[in-house]
Amino acid sequence: LFQTNCAISGCHNSTSKVEGLVFDSYETIRAGGITPYEPNKSKAYQVMHAENGNMMPPSGPLTREQRTLVRLWIEQGAPNTQCDDDGNIIDDGTVCYSRDVAPILVS
């Protein structure tokens, strides 16, 4: 979500670095305002819910499901979850959204 909605040309990529934030890798996403286990203290999460006209991304808000996904990820400690294209966990012992969380939300 961060890479496809935030780390785009002119925004939070390694070239433009708007507000000093880069969201093009796991490491830069974590360093850019994510407080593990505390979404309400995470700057990146806060701006997804801003009500003062500064909501990100400026092209249009993320869907409720996408914001919920980010919140759950942060609440779980913002782990570096690695899933393959089919949603299968590459690194055993971690939660995979498409396999573990999405089915619950859909049901």
Contacts in CASP RR format, 6 or more apart in sequence:
PFRMAT RR
TARGET T0000
AUTHOR 0000-0000-0000
METHOD contacts of the structure
MODEL  1
LFQTNCAISGCHNSTSKVEGLVFDSYETIRAGGITPYEPNKSKAYQVMHA
ENGNMMPPSGPLTREQRTLVRLWIEQGAPNTQCDDDGNIIDDGTVCYSRD
VAPILVS
1 62 0 8 1.000
1 66 0 8 1.000
1 69 0 8 1.000
1 70 0 8 1.000
2 12 0 8 1.000
2 23 0 8 1.000
2 29 0 8 1.000
2 44 0 8 1.000
3 23 0 8 1.000
3 24 0 8 1.000
5 57 0 8 1.000
5 62 0 8 1.000
6 12 0 8 1.000
6 21 0 8 1.000
6 23 0 8 1.000
6 44 0 8 1.000
6 56 0 8 1.000
6 57 0 8 1.000
7 13 0 8 1.000
7 22 0 8 1.000
7 23 0 8 1.000
7 24 0 8 1.000
9 15 0 8 1.000
9 16 0 8 1.000
10 16 0 8 1.000
10 18 0 8 1.000
11 18 0 8 1.000
11 57 0 8 1.000
12 18 0 8 1.000
12 19 0 8 1.000
12 20 0 8 1.000
12 21 0 8 1.000
12 22 0 8 1.000
12 23 0 8 1.000
12 24 0 8 1.000
13 22 0 8 1.000
13 23 0 8 1.000
13 24 0 8 1.000
14 22 0 8 1.000
14 24 0 8 1.000
14 28 0 8 1.000
21 28 0 8 1.000
21 32 0 8 1.000
21 33 0 8 1.000
21 44 0 8 1.000
22 28 0 8 1.000
22 32 0 8 1.000
23 29 0 8 1.000
23 32 0 8 1.000
23 44 0 8 1.000
26 80 0 8 1.000
29 44 0 8 1.000
30 36 0 8 1.000
30 78 0 8 1.000
32 43 0 8 1.000
32 44 0 8 1.000
33 42 0 8 1.000
33 43 0 8 1.000
33 44 0 8 1.000
34 42 0 8 1.000
34 43 0 8 1.000
34 44 0 8 1.000
34 45 0 8 1.000
34 74 0 8 1.000
34 78 0 8 1.000
35 41 0 8 1.000
35 42 0 8 1.000
35 74 0 8 1.000
36 74 0 8 1.000
36 77 0 8 1.000
36 78 0 8 1.000
37 74 0 8 1.000
37 75 0 8 1.000
37 76 0 8 1.000
37 77 0 8 1.000
37 78 0 8 1.000
38 74 0 8 1.000
39 45 0 8 1.000
39 70 0 8 1.000
39 71 0 8 1.000
39 74 0 8 1.000
39 75 0 8 1.000
40 46 0 8 1.000
42 74 0 8 1.000
44 70 0 8 1.000
45 67 0 8 1.000
45 70 0 8 1.000
45 71 0 8 1.000
45 74 0 8 1.000
47 54 0 8 1.000
47 55 0 8 1.000
47 56 0 8 1.000
48 55 0 8 1.000
48 56 0 8 1.000
48 61 0 8 1.000
48 62 0 8 1.000
48 67 0 8 1.000
48 70 0 8 1.000
49 55 0 8 1.000
49 67 0 8 1.000
50 56 0 8 1.000
55 61 0 8 1.000
61 67 0 8 1.000
62 70 0 8 1.000
65 105 0 8 1.000
68 105 0 8 1.000
69 97 0 8 1.000
69 101 0 8 1.000
72 97 0 8 1.000
72 101 0 8 1.000
73 79 0 8 1.000
73 81 0 8 1.000
73 97 0 8 1.000
76 95 0 8 1.000
79 94 0 8 1.000
79 95 0 8 1.000
80 91 0 8 1.000
80 94 0 8 1.000
81 89 0 8 1.000
81 91 0 8 1.000
81 94 0 8 1.000
81 95 0 8 1.000
81 96 0 8 1.000
81 97 0 8 1.000
82 89 0 8 1.000
82 90 0 8 1.000
82 91 0 8 1.000
82 94 0 8 1.000
83 89 0 8 1.000
83 90 0 8 1.000
83 96 0 8 1.000
83 97 0 8 1.000
83 98 0 8 1.000
83 99 0 8 1.000
84 90 0 8 1.000
87 96 0 8 1.000
87 98 0 8 1.000
87 99 0 8 1.000
88 96 0 8 1.000
88 99 0 8 1.000
89 95 0 8 1.000
89 96 0 8 1.000
89 99 0 8 1.000
95 101 0 8 1.000
END
